[in-house]
Amino acid sequence: MYETATHTTTARRVGRLPAGPVAVTVHRYDGGPGPTVYVQAAQHGIELNGPAALRRLHGDLRSASLAGTVVAVPVANPLALDSRSYLTPQAYDARASNLNRAWPGDEDGSLGRRIAARLWELVEDADAVVDLHTGTPDMLEHVRYLDGATRRLAAAFGAPYVLADGDRGEDADGDGSTLRAAAAAAGVPALTAELANSRRVDPTAATNGATGVRNVLRELDVLEPSPADASSPVYLRGDATPTRADESGLFELRPDVAVGETVDAGAELGAVYDPATYERRQTVTAVDGGLIYSLARESTVMAGERLAAVARRVE
């Protein structure tokens, strides 16, 4: 039964610094009986279009007719956002600086794992999870999912690309401790939306994020269905090995290489140079073939850093 939503906001304590507690803001939109959907953003502090998307969605949800509940945390990692940092600064946590490698958390662990553990309590109570992220300008906007049960929700989001994780249920970096993987292991369908353009608020990306969450809520019948154009995403599988820097230096991408293109294994992508001696330290070649969905471009790189990610097309 759809009922006009009631909106409440609470501060949820997720950790403690020497001088006082760390808290996140939790928005709750309660309607009639129905599923609970947990939505969060800004696990990484430079990924700003997730909070911007949830602000746009807020204007709709607080007066919408809902059959269920939406729980939204617009800034999951306030320490990283306040520091304008991708990761939690090591001064706060040198052991779990990447919140999206700390799930399902540990209430007795370091600060990052304690934050994850407190947020995990919201995940466990949900019937579905949407985790909003923001990629670089050289990343195709896409949605990632792990298992077949989540594919329907991932497609409903409306991104142009839908990317399935590898057989081990891990992300492209081979790590199973993302929110997406931990939620799936707990039986909660979870998808990760990678919007465009980190470090700045992009109105188009923020609107796409708000629309995507709204589409998922409609797919789950939390929001009433409405006529919409049927999306036809490109389906990809993320089991290809990413290409990494073997040496540290300045990475220069070949000018004719771009996201959205298909490359063969062994194709030359660029080179890593010594910035002082001009020595070519590494000729960068694609480890696996497939469609390029993410690239590092003209950047200072460290050995082991990901330079390119590809995925294979699937029917």
C-alpha positions as CSV (number, residue, x, y, z in Angstrom):
1,M,0.0,0.0,0.0
2,Y,1.4,3.4,-1.0
3,E,1.3,6.1,1.6
4,T,2.7,9.6,1.7
5,A,6.3,9.4,3.1
6,T,7.4,10.7,6.4
7,H,10.9,12.0,6.5
8,T,13.2,11.9,9.5
9,T,16.9,12.7,9.9
10,T,19.2,11.3,12.6
11,A,22.9,11.5,13.4
12,R,24.4,8.0,13.6
13,R,27.6,7.7,15.6
14,V,30.0,5.5,13.6
15,G,33.3,6.0,15.4
16,R,35.3,8.2,17.7
17,L,38.3,10.5,17.4
18,P,40.4,11.6,20.4
19,A,38.4,14.8,20.7
20,G,34.9,13.4,20.1
21,P,32.6,11.2,18.1
22,V,32.3,10.7,14.3
23,A,28.8,10.7,13.0
24,V,27.0,10.4,9.7
25,T,23.6,11.8,8.7
26,V,20.9,9.2,8.0
27,H,17.7,10.2,6.1
28,R,14.8,7.9,6.4
29,Y,11.7,8.0,4.2
30,D,8.9,5.8,5.6
31,G,5.8,4.9,3.5
32,G,3.4,2.0,3.6
33,P,4.4,-1.6,4.0
34,G,7.1,-2.8,1.6
35,P,10.8,-3.4,1.2
36,T,13.6,-1.4,2.7
37,V,16.2,0.0,0.3
38,Y,19.5,1.3,1.7
39,V,21.3,3.9,-0.4
40,Q,24.7,5.5,0.4
41,A,27.3,7.7,-1.2
42,A,30.7,9.2,-0.7
43,Q,32.6,6.2,0.6
44,H,35.5,8.0,-1.1
45,G,35.8,11.7,-0.3
46,I,36.3,13.1,-3.8
47,E,33.3,11.3,-5.2
48,L,30.8,14.2,-5.0
49,N,28.1,13.3,-7.4
50,G,26.6,10.7,-5.2
51,P,25.7,13.2,-2.4
52,A,24.5,15.6,-5.1
53,A,22.3,12.9,-6.6
54,L,20.7,12.1,-3.2
55,R,20.0,15.8,-2.6
56,R,18.1,15.9,-5.9
57,L,16.2,12.7,-4.9
58,H,15.4,14.1,-1.5
59,G,13.1,16.7,-3.0
60,D,11.0,13.9,-4.5
61,L,11.0,11.3,-1.7
62,R,10.0,13.5,1.2
63,S,6.6,14.0,-0.3
64,A,6.3,10.8,-2.4
65,S,3.9,7.9,-2.1
66,L,6.0,5.0,-1.0
67,A,5.3,1.3,-0.4
68,G,8.3,0.6,1.8
69,T,11.2,2.5,3.3
70,V,14.3,4.3,1.8
71,V,17.3,4.8,4.1
72,A,19.9,7.1,2.7
73,V,23.4,8.1,3.9
74,P,24.7,10.8,1.6
75,V,28.2,10.9,3.2
76,A,29.3,7.5,4.4
77,N,32.9,8.6,5.0
78,P,32.9,12.2,6.4
79,L,36.6,12.0,7.3
80,A,37.6,11.5,3.6
81,L,35.2,14.1,2.3
82,D,36.2,16.8,4.8
83,S,39.9,16.1,3.9
84,R,39.0,16.3,0.2
85,S,40.7,12.9,-0.1
86,Y,39.8,9.7,-2.0
87,L,40.7,7.6,1.1
88,T,40.4,8.1,4.8
89,P,43.7,10.0,5.7
90,Q,46.2,7.6,7.3
91,A,46.4,9.9,10.3
92,Y,42.9,8.5,11.2
93,D,43.3,4.9,9.9
94,A,46.4,3.5,8.3
95,R,45.0,-0.1,8.3
96,A,41.6,0.5,6.6
97,S,42.0,3.7,4.7
98,N,39.7,2.5,1.9
99,L,36.3,2.2,3.4
100,N,35.1,0.1,0.4
101,R,37.7,-2.6,1.3
102,A,36.5,-2.8,4.9
103,W,33.1,-4.5,4.7
104,P,31.3,-5.9,6.6
105,G,33.4,-4.1,9.2
106,D,34.6,-4.9,12.6
107,E,33.2,-3.2,15.7
108,D,36.5,-3.9,17.5
109,G,38.8,-3.0,14.5
110,S,40.4,0.2,13.3
111,L,38.3,3.3,12.7
112,G,37.5,2.5,9.1
113,R,36.3,-1.0,10.0
114,R,34.2,0.4,12.9
115,I,32.5,2.9,10.5
116,A,31.7,0.0,8.1
117,A,30.4,-2.1,11.0
118,R,28.0,0.6,12.1
119,L,26.7,1.2,8.6
120,W,26.5,-2.5,8.1
121,E,23.7,-2.6,10.6
122,L,21.7,-0.6,8.1
123,V,22.7,-2.9,5.3
124,E,21.6,-6.0,7.1
125,D,18.1,-4.6,7.7
126,A,17.7,-3.8,3.9
127,D,16.2,-5.8,1.1
128,A,18.4,-4.1,-1.5
129,V,21.4,-1.8,-1.6
130,V,22.5,1.0,-4.0
131,D,26.1,2.2,-3.5
132,L,26.8,5.5,-5.4
133,H,30.3,6.1,-6.6
134,T,31.9,8.5,-9.0
135,G,34.6,7.6,-11.5
136,T,37.2,9.7,-13.3
137,P,36.4,11.6,-16.5
138,D,38.0,8.6,-18.3
139,M,35.5,6.0,-17.1
140,L,32.3,4.9,-18.8
141,E,29.3,5.5,-16.6
142,H,28.2,2.0,-15.5
143,V,26.6,-0.2,-12.8
144,R,28.3,-3.2,-11.3
145,Y,26.6,-6.2,-9.8
146,L,27.7,-9.6,-8.5
147,D,25.0,-12.2,-8.9
148,G,22.1,-13.0,-11.2
149,A,19.5,-11.9,-8.6
150,T,20.8,-8.3,-8.8
151,R,21.1,-8.1,-12.6
152,R,17.5,-6.9,-12.9
153,L,18.1,-4.1,-10.5
154,A,21.3,-3.2,-12.2
155,A,19.7,-3.0,-15.6
156,A,16.8,-1.0,-14.2
157,F,19.1,1.7,-12.9
158,G,19.4,2.9,-16.5
159,A,23.2,3.3,-17.0
160,P,24.5,2.7,-20.5
161,Y,26.7,-0.2,-19.3
162,V,26.0,-3.0,-16.9
163,L,29.1,-4.8,-15.6
164,A,29.0,-8.2,-13.9
165,D,31.7,-9.1,-11.5
166,G,34.0,-12.1,-12.0
167,D,33.3,-15.6,-11.0
168,R,34.8,-15.2,-7.6
169,G,32.4,-12.3,-6.7
170,E,35.2,-9.8,-6.6
171,D,35.8,-6.5,-8.1
172,A,38.4,-5.7,-10.9
173,D,41.1,-5.5,-8.3
174,G,40.5,-9.0,-6.9
175,D,39.1,-7.9,-3.6
176,G,35.9,-9.4,-2.1
177,S,35.5,-6.9,0.8
178,T,33.6,-4.2,-1.1
179,L,30.1,-3.3,0.1
180,R,28.7,-5.0,-3.0
181,A,30.5,-8.3,-2.4
182,A,29.8,-8.3,1.4
183,A,26.1,-7.6,0.9
184,A,25.7,-10.3,-1.7
185,A,27.4,-12.8,0.6
186,A,24.8,-11.9,3.3
187,G,22.0,-12.4,0.8
188,V,21.2,-8.7,0.2
189,P,21.1,-7.7,-3.5
190,A,23.6,-4.8,-4.0
191,L,24.6,-2.7,-6.9
192,T,27.4,-0.2,-7.3
193,A,26.7,2.8,-9.6
194,E,29.8,4.5,-11.1
195,L,28.7,8.0,-12.1
196,A,30.9,10.4,-14.1
197,N,33.4,13.0,-13.0
198,S,34.9,12.8,-9.5
199,R,36.3,15.9,-7.7
200,R,33.5,18.2,-8.9
201,V,29.7,18.3,-9.0
202,D,28.5,17.5,-12.5
203,P,24.8,18.3,-12.8
204,T,24.3,15.7,-15.5
205,A,26.0,12.9,-13.5
206,A,24.0,14.0,-10.3
207,T,20.8,13.9,-12.3
208,N,21.6,10.5,-13.7
209,G,22.3,9.2,-10.2
210,A,19.0,10.5,-8.8
211,T,17.1,9.0,-11.8
212,G,18.9,5.7,-11.4
213,V,18.0,5.3,-7.8
214,R,14.4,6.3,-8.6
215,N,14.3,3.7,-11.3
216,V,15.5,1.0,-8.9
217,L,12.8,2.0,-6.4
218,R,10.2,1.7,-9.1
219,E,11.6,-1.7,-10.1
220,L,11.1,-2.8,-6.5
221,D,7.6,-1.2,-6.3
222,V,8.7,1.1,-3.5
223,L,7.7,4.0,-5.9
224,E,4.7,3.7,-8.1
225,P,5.7,2.6,-11.7
226,S,5.6,5.3,-14.3
227,P,6.0,5.1,-18.1
228,A,9.6,5.2,-19.1
229,D,11.7,4.4,-22.2
230,A,13.1,0.9,-22.0
231,S,16.8,1.0,-21.6
232,S,19.1,-1.2,-23.6
233,P,22.4,-1.3,-21.7
234,V,25.5,-3.0,-23.0
235,Y,26.2,-6.0,-20.8
236,L,29.8,-6.6,-19.7
237,R,31.7,-9.1,-17.6
238,G,34.5,-7.8,-15.4
239,D,36.7,-10.9,-15.2
240,A,39.5,-9.5,-17.3
241,T,42.8,-8.7,-15.6
242,P,43.4,-5.0,-15.3
243,T,46.6,-3.5,-16.7
244,R,48.9,-2.0,-14.1
245,A,52.1,0.0,-13.9
246,D,55.2,-2.2,-13.5
247,E,57.3,0.9,-12.8
248,S,56.6,4.3,-11.1
249,G,56.8,7.4,-13.2
250,L,54.7,9.6,-15.6
251,F,52.2,7.7,-17.6
252,E,51.3,8.9,-21.1
253,L,48.4,7.3,-22.8
254,R,48.5,6.9,-26.6
255,P,46.3,9.7,-28.1
256,D,44.3,7.2,-30.1
257,V,43.3,5.1,-27.1
258,A,40.0,6.0,-25.3
259,V,37.3,4.5,-23.1
260,G,34.6,2.7,-25.1
261,E,37.0,1.2,-27.5
262,T,37.8,-2.4,-27.8
263,V,41.4,-3.6,-27.6
264,D,43.2,-6.9,-28.1
265,A,45.4,-8.5,-25.4
266,G,48.9,-7.2,-26.0
267,A,47.8,-3.9,-27.6
268,E,50.0,-1.0,-26.8
269,L,48.3,1.6,-24.6
270,G,51.1,4.0,-23.7
271,A,54.3,4.2,-21.7
272,V,55.6,5.1,-18.3
273,Y,58.6,7.5,-18.4
274,D,61.1,8.8,-15.9
275,P,60.2,12.5,-15.5
276,A,63.8,13.5,-14.8
277,T,65.9,11.4,-17.2
278,Y,63.1,10.9,-19.8
279,E,63.9,7.1,-19.8
280,R,61.0,4.9,-21.0
281,R,60.5,2.7,-18.0
282,Q,57.6,0.6,-19.3
283,T,55.8,0.1,-22.5
284,V,52.2,-0.4,-21.3
285,T,50.3,-3.2,-23.1
286,A,46.8,-4.5,-22.4
287,V,46.9,-7.7,-20.3
288,D,43.6,-8.9,-21.6
289,G,41.4,-7.9,-24.5
290,G,38.0,-6.3,-24.2
291,L,36.1,-3.0,-24.1
292,I,38.0,-0.3,-22.2
293,Y,35.8,1.1,-19.5
294,S,38.4,3.0,-17.3
295,L,41.7,4.7,-18.0
296,A,44.4,6.7,-16.2
297,R,45.4,9.6,-18.3
298,E,48.6,11.7,-18.2
299,S,49.2,11.0,-14.6
300,T,51.9,10.3,-12.0
301,V,51.7,6.6,-11.3
302,M,53.2,4.3,-8.8
303,A,54.2,0.7,-9.5
304,G,51.1,-1.5,-9.1
305,E,48.6,1.2,-9.8
306,R,45.8,0.4,-12.3
307,L,46.2,2.1,-15.6
308,A,43.4,0.5,-17.7
309,A,40.4,-1.8,-17.0
310,V,38.7,-3.8,-19.7
311,A,35.6,-5.9,-19.7
312,R,34.2,-8.5,-22.1
313,R,30.9,-8.1,-23.8
314,V,28.2,-10.7,-23.0
315,E,24.7,-11.3,-24.3
